[in-house]
C-alpha cells in the first residue's frame, strides 16, 4: 500500500498553530531538520520567533517560524 503524503502546513497555518499553542501546557514541534522537541512555548508573532522550554529535561530552544514544519498539542 502506498504511503500517504501529508501536506505541510503553510507559513500562515504554522503561525496559527503557534498562536494557539501558546495557551497549551505542552506541545510537540517538528522542525525542518527532522528534530521533534516537546515543551511549553513562548511565541512572538511580530518577530516570528519563539522559544520552546522543557523544564523536565532542563533545556530551551530558540526557533524561527520558518524552521517549524508542524505543531501538535
C-alpha positions in Angstrom: 0.0 0.0 0.0 1.5 3.4 -0.9 2.4 5.7 1.9 0.1 8.7 2.3 1.7 12.0 1.9 0.5 14.7 4.3 0.6 18.3 3.1 3.0 20.5 5.0 1.1 23.4 6.7 1.6 26.8 5.0 3.5 29.6 6.9 0.2 31.2 7.9 -1.1 27.9 9.2 2.1 27.4 11.2 1.6 30.9 12.6 -2.0 30.0 13.7 -0.8 26.7 15.2 1.9 28.5 17.2 -0.5 31.2 18.4 -2.9 28.5 19.7 0.0 26.5 21.2 1.0 29.5 23.4 -2.0 28.6 25.5 -1.2 24.9 25.8 0.7 23.4 28.7 2.7 21.1 26.5 3.3 20.9 22.7 5.4 19.0 20.3 7.1 20.9 17.5 8.6 19.3 14.4 11.4 21.1 12.7 12.7 21.1 9.1 15.9 19.4 10.2 13.9 16.4 11.5 14.1 17.2 15.2 10.9 16.9 17.2 11.0 18.7 20.6 8.4 18.9 23.4 7.7 21.5 26.0 5.9 24.8 26.5 6.4 27.7 24.1 6.7 31.4 24.1 5.9 32.9 20.7 6.3 36.5 19.4 4.1 36.8 16.4 5.5 40.1 15.4 9.1 38.9 15.1 8.2 35.3 14.0 10.4 33.9 16.7 9.8 31.7 19.7 11.3 29.6 22.5 10.4 26.1 23.4 11.1 25.4 27.1 11.2 21.9 28.6 11.6 22.2 32.4 11.7 18.4 32.9 14.8 18.0 30.7 16.1 21.4 31.6 16.6 22.9 28.2 15.2 25.7 26.0 15.4 26.1 22.2 15.0 29.3 20.3 13.3 29.0 16.9 12.1 30.9 13.9 8.7 30.2 12.4 10.4 29.3 9.1 12.1 26.3 10.8 8.8 24.8 12.0 7.1 22.1 10.0 4.3 21.1 12.4 2.9 21.8 15.8 1.0 19.2 17.8 -0.9 19.9 21.1 
